[in-house]
């Protein structure tokens, strides 16, 4: 086995180092390596199902479940899978999990299942999930793989909800419309009418509006990241560069 595949098999690291590593993994998943805003992956379902924030939340939860369990499963079997067949094995694992999620939504959240439709099954084609299995879960311990799957899924869900909320707010003046119908009665508190008697801006609900909204959100993410990076530059470094 290569050194990458056996990473983490050595002596246990101090608790402080483990906590710092978990924080880094969570930060990467939520922001620094966000599947949508940074890596620009899974844009097809992102643009297709985010007409409302509710749809985005439902799709994000389903994708997070697949990411989490796929990472854990890959980390568990990585020592028994030959490198020559690892990709087909990973795809089979992901396809199995997607099928289970698809059947579960059909059984318990049928209204949401009808809204999301084919895009639930197409989670298996999400290159972000296979990418995390190959680049991270197959090289790290189960605990790290689980945290990474959860963080990447949460980051993807955040992007879906942000895009859906933007389009829904500008398109119809509401937030999380029909949440009680699609997600269940416990989510009824999320239904908000932000702009009463708003006639709506139809373009934002249609596919072109999705492209416009994701472009602006990506731009905001990059501006924010650039500002954060400048704040972390040691004092005086910028001045020295300017003088040079």
C-alpha positions as CSV (number, residue, x, y, z in Angstrom):
1,X,0.0,0.0,0.0
2,X,1.1,3.5,-0.7
3,X,1.9,6.0,2.0
4,X,-1.3,8.0,1.1
5,X,-3.5,5.0,1.6
6,X,-2.0,4.3,5.0
7,X,-2.1,7.8,6.3
8,X,-3.3,8.1,9.8
9,X,-2.3,4.5,10.6
10,X,0.7,5.6,12.8
11,X,0.8,6.7,16.4
12,X,-2.2,8.6,17.7
13,X,-1.8,12.4,17.5
14,X,-2.5,14.8,20.4
15,X,-6.2,15.8,20.9
16,X,-5.3,19.4,20.1
17,X,-4.0,18.4,16.7
18,X,-7.0,16.3,16.0
19,X,-9.3,19.2,16.8
20,X,-7.3,21.5,14.6
21,X,-7.5,19.0,11.8
22,X,-11.3,18.6,12.2
23,X,-11.6,22.4,12.1
24,X,-9.6,22.6,8.9
25,X,-11.7,19.9,7.3
26,X,-15.0,21.7,8.3
27,X,-13.7,25.1,7.1
28,X,-12.7,23.6,3.7
29,X,-16.1,21.9,3.3
30,X,-18.1,24.9,4.3
31,X,-16.1,27.7,2.6
32,X,-12.5,27.3,1.4
33,X,-13.2,24.3,-0.9
34,X,-17.0,24.7,-1.2
35,X,-18.3,22.3,-3.8
36,X,-20.2,25.1,-5.6
37,X,-18.7,28.5,-4.9
38,X,-15.0,27.3,-5.1
39,X,-14.9,24.1,-7.1
40,X,-17.9,24.9,-9.3
41,X,-19.2,21.3,-9.3
42,X,-22.7,20.0,-9.4
43,X,-24.1,23.0,-11.2
44,X,-26.7,21.1,-13.1
45,X,-28.9,20.1,-10.0
46,X,-27.9,23.4,-8.4
47,X,-29.6,25.4,-11.1
48,X,-32.4,23.0,-11.8
49,X,-33.9,22.6,-8.4
50,X,-33.3,25.9,-6.7
51,X,-36.4,27.7,-7.8
52,X,-37.2,27.9,-4.0
53,X,-35.1,27.6,-0.9
54,X,-37.2,24.6,0.2
55,X,-36.2,22.7,-2.9
56,X,-32.6,23.6,-2.3
57,X,-32.8,22.4,1.3
58,X,-34.4,19.1,0.4
59,X,-31.8,18.4,-2.3
60,X,-29.0,19.4,0.0
61,X,-30.1,17.1,2.8
62,X,-30.3,14.2,0.3
63,X,-26.9,14.9,-1.1
64,X,-25.3,15.3,2.3
65,X,-26.6,11.9,3.4
66,X,-25.0,10.3,0.3
67,X,-21.7,12.2,0.8
68,X,-21.5,11.2,4.5
69,X,-22.2,7.5,4.1
70,X,-20.2,7.2,0.9
71,X,-17.1,8.7,2.5
72,X,-17.5,6.4,5.5
73,X,-18.0,3.3,3.3
74,X,-15.0,4.1,1.2
75,X,-12.8,4.7,4.2
76,X,-13.9,1.4,5.6
77,X,-13.1,-0.7,2.5
78,X,-10.1,1.2,1.2
79,X,-7.6,-1.4,2.4
80,X,-9.5,-4.2,0.7
81,X,-10.0,-2.6,-2.7
82,X,-7.4,-3.0,-5.4
83,X,-6.3,0.4,-6.9
84,X,-7.1,-0.9,-10.4
85,X,-10.9,-1.3,-9.6
86,X,-11.3,1.4,-6.9
87,X,-13.3,3.8,-9.1
88,X,-16.0,1.2,-10.2
89,X,-16.2,0.1,-6.5
90,X,-16.7,3.7,-5.4
91,X,-19.4,4.2,-8.1
92,X,-21.3,1.1,-6.9
93,X,-21.2,2.3,-3.3
94,X,-22.5,5.7,-4.3
95,X,-25.2,4.3,-6.6
96,X,-26.4,2.0,-3.8
97,X,-26.7,4.9,-1.4
98,X,-28.5,7.1,-3.9
99,X,-31.0,4.4,-4.6
100,X,-31.7,4.1,-0.8
101,X,-32.1,7.9,-0.5
102,X,-34.4,7.9,-3.6
103,X,-36.6,5.2,-2.2
104,X,-36.7,6.8,1.3
105,X,-37.8,10.1,-0.1
106,X,-40.4,8.4,-2.2
107,X,-41.7,6.6,0.9
108,X,-41.7,9.4,3.5
109,X,-41.4,12.7,1.7
110,X,-43.3,11.9,-1.5
111,X,-44.3,15.5,-2.3
112,X,-40.6,16.6,-2.2
113,X,-39.7,13.5,-4.2
114,X,-42.1,14.6,-7.0
115,X,-40.7,18.1,-7.0
116,X,-37.0,17.0,-7.2
117,X,-37.8,14.1,-9.6
118,X,-35.0,12.8,-11.7
119,X,-32.4,15.0,-10.0
120,X,-32.4,12.7,-6.9
121,X,-31.2,9.7,-9.0
122,X,-28.7,12.0,-10.8
123,X,-26.9,12.5,-7.5
124,X,-24.9,9.4,-8.5
125,X,-23.5,11.5,-11.4
126,X,-22.4,14.3,-9.0
127,X,-18.6,14.4,-9.6
128,X,-18.1,16.1,-6.2
129,X,-19.2,12.9,-4.4
130,X,-16.9,10.7,-6.4
131,X,-14.1,13.2,-6.1
132,X,-14.3,13.3,-2.3
133,X,-14.3,9.5,-2.2
134,X,-11.2,9.3,-4.4
135,X,-9.3,12.3,-3.2
136,X,-10.0,12.2,0.5
137,X,-12.0,9.2,1.9
138,X,-9.8,6.6,0.3
139,X,-6.7,8.1,1.9
140,X,-7.9,9.1,5.4
141,X,-9.3,7.4,8.5
142,X,-13.0,6.9,8.9
143,X,-13.4,9.8,11.4
144,X,-11.8,12.2,9.0
145,X,-13.8,10.9,6.1
146,X,-17.1,11.3,8.0
147,X,-16.3,14.8,9.0
148,X,-15.3,15.7,5.5
149,X,-18.5,14.2,4.0
150,X,-20.7,16.0,6.5
151,X,-18.8,19.3,6.0
152,X,-18.9,19.1,2.2
153,X,-22.6,18.2,2.3
154,X,-23.3,21.1,4.6
155,X,-21.4,23.5,2.3
156,X,-23.3,22.2,-0.7
157,X,-26.6,22.6,1.1
158,X,-25.6,26.1,2.1
159,X,-25.0,26.9,-1.6
160,X,-28.3,25.4,-2.6
161,X,-30.3,27.2,0.1
162,X,-28.5,30.5,-0.6
163,X,-29.2,30.3,-4.3
164,X,-32.8,29.1,-3.8
165,X,-33.5,31.8,-1.3
166,X,-32.1,34.5,-3.6
167,X,-34.2,33.4,-6.5
168,X,-37.3,32.9,-4.5
169,X,-37.1,36.2,-2.7
170,X,-36.5,38.2,-5.9
171,X,-39.0,36.0,-7.9
172,X,-41.9,35.8,-5.6
173,X,-41.1,37.7,-2.3
174,X,-41.3,34.6,-0.1
175,X,-38.8,32.3,1.6
176,X,-39.2,28.5,2.1
177,X,-42.6,28.5,0.5
178,X,-44.5,25.1,0.9
179,X,-41.9,23.9,3.4
180,X,-44.6,22.2,5.5
181,X,-45.9,20.4,2.4
182,X,-42.6,19.3,1.0
183,X,-40.6,18.7,4.2
184,X,-43.3,18.1,6.8
185,X,-45.3,20.0,9.4
186,X,-42.3,20.6,11.7
187,X,-40.8,22.9,9.0
188,X,-43.9,25.1,8.8
189,X,-42.2,27.8,10.9
190,X,-39.8,28.5,8.0
191,X,-42.5,29.7,5.6
192,X,-42.2,33.5,5.3
193,X,-43.7,36.2,3.2
194,X,-41.0,38.8,3.1
195,X,-42.6,41.2,0.6
196,X,-46.4,41.2,0.9
197,X,-48.4,41.7,-2.3
198,X,-45.2,41.4,-4.4
199,X,-46.0,40.7,-8.0
200,X,-42.7,38.9,-8.5
201,X,-39.9,38.9,-11.0
202,X,-40.5,35.9,-13.2
203,X,-37.0,35.8,-14.6
204,X,-35.4,34.9,-11.3
205,X,-37.5,31.7,-11.0
206,X,-36.7,30.6,-14.6
207,X,-33.3,29.0,-15.5
208,X,-31.7,32.3,-16.7
209,X,-32.3,33.7,-13.3
210,X,-30.4,30.8,-11.8
211,X,-27.3,31.6,-13.9
212,X,-27.5,35.3,-12.9
213,X,-28.0,34.5,-9.2
214,X,-25.1,32.0,-9.0
215,X,-22.8,34.4,-10.8
216,X,-23.5,37.1,-8.2
217,X,-23.2,34.7,-5.3
218,X,-19.8,33.4,-6.6
219,X,-18.6,37.0,-7.0
220,X,-19.6,37.8,-3.5
221,X,-17.8,34.7,-2.2
222,X,-14.6,35.6,-3.9
223,X,-14.7,39.2,-2.7
224,X,-15.3,38.1,0.8
225,X,-12.5,35.5,0.6
226,X,-10.1,38.1,-0.8
227,X,-10.9,40.5,2.1
228,X,-10.3,37.8,4.6
229,X,-7.0,36.9,3.0
230,X,-5.8,40.5,3.2
231,X,-6.7,40.7,6.9
232,X,-4.5,37.6,7.6
233,X,-1.4,39.2,5.9
234,X,1.1,40.0,8.6
235,X,1.4,43.6,9.5
236,X,4.0,45.5,7.4
237,X,4.1,42.9,4.7
238,X,1.9,44.8,2.4
239,X,3.9,48.0,3.0
240,X,7.2,46.2,2.2
241,X,5.8,44.9,-1.0
242,X,4.6,48.4,-2.0
243,X,8.0,49.9,-1.4
244,X,9.7,47.1,-3.4
